[in-house]
Amino acid sequence: MTNFQIKDEFYLNDEKFKIISGSIHYFRIVPEYWQDRLEKLKMMGCNTVETYIPWNVHEQHEGEYRFEGINDIRHFIKLAQNLDLYVIIRPATYICAEWEFGGQPYWLTTKSDLRLRANNEEYFTAMKKYYDHLFPQLIDLQVTHGGPIILMQVDNEYGAYGNDKTYLHRVADLMKSEGVDVPLVTSDGPWDNYLENGSIPDVALPTINCGSDIKNNFERLRKFHGKKRPLMVMEFWIGWFDAWGDPKHHTADSIKAAKELDDTLSEGSVNIYMLIGGTNFGYMNGANYYDKLLPDVTSYDYDAPLTEWGDLTPKFYEFQKVISKYRQIPEVILTTKIKKKNYGRKELTNKVSLFETLAQIAQPIEVKYPSSMESYHQGYGYTLYSSHISTPKDRTELQLLGANDRAQIFMNQELKATQYDLELTHEIEIPTATNSQKLDILIENMGRVNYSHIINHQQKGISEGVLVDKILQSHWQVSTLPLDNIDQVDYTKDWVINTPAFYQFKFKIDETGDTFIDMSGWGKGVVFVNNKNIGRFWEIGPQVRLYIPGPLLKSGENTIVVFETEGKSQNSIELVDEPKL
């Protein structure tokens, strides 16, 4: 049996062991490429791989557990083991990671007595049910059972959120009751009182998250330990993420990052965040909220040593040189053949307006007053609220109450206004006729906030109601639009200019490979490749092209569908072999 211990240093089978790890999130990479990314991690010199486990992909809907395909965490861990890599698992119910709701499932927001990340019975009841399904996937893969898992994390950056040590101890106890017997860790920023708030040193080794000033931050950690303990940066930030509306893709200097890596390894252990960022497929991008809502783009490239699509960067080679000072770099033969393909321009096959095909993709719910997306058992995507209004005036005052995140307001299917974030509190005036008119409000969930106390206020849609001329409007139809059934879109219906619409492109290819769909000239929406939602696009950038992994395509006929909400479309798409972040 392999023995991994935390004493004055890390010890593997009673010998000192320096952890040189890189973060790879299996849920951001198609399974067909896991082997390739792990081989490249080993090629750079890492002896360990780390991953979060997001609760919301394994229990997206309450009581429905998924551990297959891209959710097959066991397969990912076994691939790492086959490459003689050790594994750090961070299974906390909250992961941050710029991931939707910090990895927590949307349905938690529907439970009135539940308090997130707290010593709360309803939260722990939900957590235990999930852990009862998750940990059987992991327990026999611990080093103590012949597997590669050497460490598990209790919670993530709790010190920046709360200071309830009872909560942390209870999570640790729950993990142990599920069979966890490898050492436990916590990770927090080294600043302010984060370490003090988020640590339970008698149960879990405190580690730090930072990207610079390593020597001073290690000194802070050393003082916090108060005795000789391993020093580790659990998240060594070597890049950053992008939000929609950023002026450009974030990058970080490779030479400076390599110097900080050297400083880290000279005194302790490291987990490089990220080794490869990957992709926020579907609606899984997170968001931050400071003065305004900042949803993350589809690419999670992170300026990592491996690009979103797996290419080696100058940063990879700089890091490899540093790591070679601390261990021998192994010889690695890459076994996955990956090609980039320029498939050229593909012409439009069909198009249809959302309003025209609504009956085929949604079952309207009759309600007195609108309520949140989550109340209709919908977690992601769009929700359409429809009603008939009549007014004696030629201008109508309209105000949405408790709305998030983005609303498009249509009168008789003509766009009258778009409101986003803080604008949603504003009353607007729109021209109307004096007879009965159809009011449609399309709300988009742009991604739940993944950091700070704002995670406690993440219901989407319209949660309180709509005022029409300061009167609460009753009698609504609600259509939930997660768009998980786009194969049912009816393209025999009409397309109407300047309305949300579906655009279908059918084309044949002889050979599959990685490609990038250029969304120049399109407004805002999401893209589906053979019914797989690959993520959002938005003309405000910085990301212009979306990455399409080759395994999502097939030899023969393929179908790409663009759902666009702004009335800005093209009669063709272009599939090219170069990214544009």
Steps between C-alpha positions, in 0.01 A plus 500: 500500500627847408536735793462878460551715809522863604771566759767767475482432126293277273609136520425225248587158642707676767708695247473876452279583202471832318160537335528653153144506379295662226127567488296324232123522529357188339163675464651765273659253256340236279584152637671399176772754581557421869787265418670762284476775763630269774792390282591863438478575873747218562718622211533839669635322806201478734465193722142578604176624349232693688132543424192649655178300499198725426183388673279655231623273221454183702160594646373762260143419599424392855525125546635432149866395516727481194845346487528410136661665195657834589387438862695173534739614771611140571621457143692828518674395822585155363653657188721706729597190696591316180746783430651465849354832609367573846171682542368779722121509521306806608145370552361788708142598422633847410791526254490859363711423188313766301237227462123546508390569861843394622408139418185491712179374336231757420226315688656591834355849445145362518532376860379773732670368814835431335803720558796449269840405644370505856442267792146461379302176516337528160834577334669204669209271413543588132880472530484155659265363234745621236806371686332160542513474120828683436739336743436140391657620173815609686564298817676200342714739294677646804868408542403319817298261280748467216381803302669832410308749720734649760306803630142624522380851573236577766380834363622763259593854603254490786703764679393758242135410564445411868663406828276220628749235608210275605401484133852408390538233768163354408597478130825326595313257725253424222783428256664263749169324559479444123834315514758772435825400670761696305619830651268800477586856401338842482606785268460874554659825398795595725370854556298667772336242722416251225734231632365533853137493386532206264740266681455208739868409550431215740305321225623634165826651379461870412628589153489829308373632167697778331691582183784727605715616792548135588784540749307749715182296475683185604638694798143588600403132470807393698408737784141380491611137532706592808709186451672315217231397254493458121467822302272472200335731250182312418411746225805659343325745266703529179239683290145627533151464358302727267158658545269617222582862426866482603717701260718197416595145598699491825861386479784480752874520438652151469843597635358665812265206560791257466701700756210479748473127432870462580448692825213266586685178432813617681305500826196281452247330276271635233184448303515707182163659433429434218711247309227522238187709545263336254152614403185616681269284291128574497384746762768404752696826506503670836484872567643749741317793653668803645348826376331320212435155358804353321415165337798297381552420134474149358875447479681425825839517329651675805825565309605159634804293388256310276250698298128434520543265202812328641793665320830544684587864565827683583380493862500118484868492407598764757327299772659178374845658539423601858358160595808326354701656786294301752436168329594315185258571219355167380490393138141509377365383167175672406244240396204711384511628143336843487466708186369850445272536203392794288164389365433835339169677454171315548178641364175538689260206465193616695387771736194561716396754762469392861144630527395294196638167625436558871223239513741229382769561766307617806181418689358829630414512869193705595563708812342793678829678556850427372762347727862400473649265244587256778138477617418331167778241555719677246863566578656649189436679174205726423148552631221669303226680694194587288182693574236718331475860611252773418545866574307819418827682434733503201800457732532237770718507809658162564712381793638154578518403867769263620640426153841348412717514279400633160155579362377563147154656493282443195160645415320305230836330435674833434799575723435808711778492759792300636596522866810352659604461864453834682272630225244238600390713794410790270149587387482540124246661270405327178258604223183290484168488323178544697376150429613169648860416420729201553783564745797261490798526732796274420730463801850352470690347791852626426664270757466499877759682705778268619667710770412707809179525701306588186473124439213516752287703256513308176147430387447589134204603286231729648449417864252767612288624211449762229345845545300636206414867560593434866244220523608142564427306182324164547434202272821377340630217290850383587712305251819343634777496240808309611526410129591140573261388224604702196452194282128580535528846346259524202673671209187493285372794702572865419807707568432859607769763480640644825363226723680222690548214258659165424744468209584152373809404302536147360823390339708191428864437589731211420731530803441635849733739675504796735359817351378845605170658403534869421206701640593831338186680389275313743344666803453284806397146577620140521631244251407131473720247320314177428261593784787570744491852647861622469438835667409864462612770257454876528608770261648711783794255520778449570441142382404485131543132411371200694707184524342183357689186611531246221317223691180709486504469122451185291599379159203560273219746572523745788257759628582831666217709642546859611239647732531876467296751703589846363386471140863511379574199282691385193411273210812295561745393767872444468686211661869583521815348649610795714347643820414862568470567872 
